[in-house]
Amino acid sequence: SLLPPFLALLCFGPPAPALRAPRRVEPRVEAVAEEPWCPYKVVAEGAANGRLCFRTPARGFQCAARSCRAHRSPGGAFVANVLRNGSVLLQWGPPRPSAGLRGFALNCSWDGTYTRFPCDSVELGAACRDYLLPEAHGSVRYRLCLQPRYAPPRPAPPAQCVEFRVEPAAMRDIVVAMTAVGGSICVMLVFICLLVAYITENLMSPALAAPRRS
């Protein structure tokens, strides 16, 4: 008879489902891209070797018109950003081809009265895309050339060169002072012109337009 199982089902209900182990949720670990360091060596004139240093690249830098002036190489791949404080930030893009790239060689020279003098050269790693010249002499014309270095037998491509002149700090101060004085003079002239126009319109015109008495 099916009656006893049916009554048991009504009294106790359906069998409980089998218990499942809770699902383990692994925490998501997001990969944080670390900013690469730029290794470089500054080799002074006449020295055989330089000390290895590291610097953080200045990613996302843009030359603002008020505080910076950009000078580009003929090919446009090498840029010298001359800042208002006298420093120069050099920037360049990844060279092509990139396979076998070992680094970059940065050569520097400046014009004297009668001849050109070499300054410190810099050897940079393959991950470098910029370099900062902390102090540049004013009223001196610089010539900087950047050349990629490849593993043999690939020959080195021609260097990208840029020339610029750093404005001296005294001249910058004079220009700023003259700009400020010129702006003040312009404001005063505008005020004087408005005052003369007001006097002419409101004081002189009624006197001239008054009828003559017989």
Sequence and secondary structure as in RCSB ss.txt:
>XXXX:A:sequence
SLLPPFLALLCFGPPAPALRAPRRVEPRVEAVAEEPWCPYKVVAEGAANGRLCFRTPARGFQCAARSCRAHRSPG
GAFVANVLRNGSVLLQWGPPRPSAGLRGFALNCSWDGTYTRFPCDSVELGAACRDYLLPEAHGSVRYRLCLQPRY
APPRPAPPAQCVEFRVEPAAMRDIVVAMTAVGGSICVMLVFICLLVAYITENLMSPALAAPRRS
>XXXX:A:secstr
  HHHHHHHHHH S                       EEEEEE TT S   EEEE   TT    TTTEEEEE TT
SSEEEEEETTS EEEEE   SS TTEEEEEEEEEEE SSSEEE  EEEEETT  EEEES   TT EEEEEEEEEE
 TTS     EEEEEE   HHHHHHHHHHHHHHHHHHHHHHHHHHHHHHHIIIIIHHHHHS    
